[in-house]
Amino acid sequence: ANVGIAHGPQSGTVALDIDGAEGEASLAELVRQLGALPETAEVATGRAGGGRHLIFRHPPGGPIGNTVGVAPGVDVRAEGGATVAPPSVHPDTG
């Protein structure tokens, strides 16, 4: 069995799911436009081509949607979303 993190107010977390080179390029452009991200926990994913999850504290206030494609290769995992966490095994890495 693998380990999952349900994001949103119940866990107090929100994640950015960055997929491969496309996601890294999109994230760099978002940072250029909006400013640097705060320091946070980061987990490498088992995705072929690389990937990572950046885990942030869920901010107070209204809901944050679980959104696929906020930019090419960048998804937000929040209310209704989840990420796979260590020590899980991805099919691409065995």
SULRAQUI-V850473 format. One record per helix or strand. SS is the DSSP state (~ for helix, > for strand). FROM is the first residue (numbers start at 1). LEN is the number of residues. If there is no record, write none. Layout:
BEGIN
SS:FROM:LEN + SS:FROM:LEN
END
This chain:
BEGIN
>:3:4 + >:8:1 + >:13:7 + ~:20:15 + >:41:4 + >:51:7 + >:65:1 + >:67:5 + >:74:4 + >:79:1 + >:82:4
END
